Amino acid sequence: MKSDIFKQRFTVPASAIDGLNHVNNVIYLQWCLDAAEAHWISKTTEAQREQYVWVVLNHFISYKNPSFLGEELETQTWIESYEGVKSERHYKIIRPADGKTIVEATTLWCFLDAKTFRPTKITEEISNLFL
């Protein structure tokens, strides 16, 4: 049931660097969320995005290696599975220069009606866009 992998490359900006001169751990989470949003936008219409939204139920992040200012990184994300109102999305952030994994993460998302903010079953129309 796994979706195709959505990828984005970027260069680590100065704003991501912490007092230890490497990327701050919180920034990795933001990059994962940004990738999830970009994947959602790439597959859906504006009308679908006005009808449905997602909220996070939990995150699990495993930090594997540090990354530094000016390095090129690649965020990869995919939907591993979904059932009812929940979807499990996975992420990997890698450094293409040496192939090292920087971060692995998983987020459990809940699908909501955008008007009522109540959980709603993931529709076949939406699941077919990703899986």
C-alpha positions in Angstrom: 0.0 0.0 0.0 3.1 2.3 0.1 3.0 5.4 -2.2 5.7 6.6 -4.5 8.5 8.5 -2.8 8.2 12.3 -3.1 11.7 14.0 -3.0 12.9 17.6 -2.5 16.5 18.9 -2.5 17.7 22.0 -0.7 20.7 23.6 0.8 21.0 24.0 4.6 20.6 27.7 5.4 22.3 29.6 8.2 18.9 29.9 10.0 18.9 26.1 10.6 22.2 26.1 12.5 22.3 25.9 16.3 24.9 26.7 18.9 26.7 23.4 18.2 27.2 24.5 14.6 25.0 21.8 13.1 21.3 21.7 12.1 19.0 22.1 15.1 16.9 18.9 15.8 13.7 20.9 15.6 14.5 22.1 12.1 14.5 18.5 10.8 10.9 18.1 12.0 9.9 21.3 10.2 11.6 20.0 7.0 9.6 16.8 7.3 6.3 18.7 7.7 7.2 20.9 4.8 7.8 17.8 2.6 4.5 16.3 3.7 2.7 19.6 2.8 4.5 19.8 -0.6 3.6 16.2 -1.4 -0.1 16.9 -0.5 -0.1 20.0 -2.7 1.5 18.3 -5.6 -1.2 15.6 -5.7 -4.4 17.5 -4.8 -6.5 20.2 -6.3 -7.2 23.5 -4.6 -10.8 22.4 -4.1 -9.7 19.2 -2.4 -7.4 21.2 -0.1 -10.3 23.5 0.8 -12.4 20.4 1.6 -9.9 18.4 3.7 -7.0 19.1 6.1 -4.6 17.0 8.1 -3.5 17.2 11.7 -0.6 15.4 13.4 -1.4 12.8 16.1 2.3 12.0 16.8 5.9 12.0 15.5 8.7 9.6 15.9 12.2 10.9 14.8 15.5 9.1 14.8 18.6 11.2 14.4 21.3 9.3 12.6 24.0 11.9 11.6 24.5 15.6 11.8 24.4 18.0 8.9 25.9 21.4 8.5 25.6 24.8 6.9 25.7 24.8 3.1 25.2 21.1 2.6 22.8 19.8 0.1 20.1 17.5 1.6 17.2 15.6 0.2 14.0 15.0 2.0 12.1 11.9 1.0 8.5 11.2 2.1 5.9 8.6 1.3 2.7 7.3 2.7 3.3 3.9 4.2 -0.3 3.0 5.0 -3.8 4.4 5.9 -6.9 3.1 7.6 -10.1 4.9 8.4 -9.2 8.5 9.3 -5.4 7.9 9.9 -2.4 7.8 7.6 1.1 6.9 8.5 3.7 8.9 6.6 7.4 8.1 6.6 10.4 10.4 6.0 14.1 10.1 5.3 16.5 13.0 5.1 19.7 12.1 3.3 22.9 13.8 2.3 23.4 13.0 -1.4 27.1 13.8 -1.4 27.9 10.7 0.7 24.6 8.9 0.8 24.4 9.1 4.6 21.0 9.1 6.3 20.6 12.1 8.5 17.1 11.5 9.9 14.4 8.9 9.7 10.9 9.8 10.9 7.3 8.7 11.0 4.2 10.8 11.5 0.7 9.6 12.2 -1.8 12.0 10.6 -5.6 12.4 11.0 -7.8 13.4 8.1 -10.3 16.1 8.8 -13.2 17.9 7.2 -11.9 21.4 6.7 -15.2 23.1 7.6 -16.1 21.1 10.8 -12.5 20.0 11.8 -14.0 16.6 12.6 -12.2 13.4 11.6 -13.4 12.0 8.4 -12.7 8.7 6.6 -10.0 9.0 4.0 -11.9 8.9 0.7 -11.1 6.6 -2.2 -10.6 9.7 -4.3 -7.8 10.9 -2.0 -6.2 7.5 -1.4 -6.1 6.9 -5.2 -4.0 10.1 -5.7 -1.2 8.7 -3.4 -1.4 4.9 -3.5 
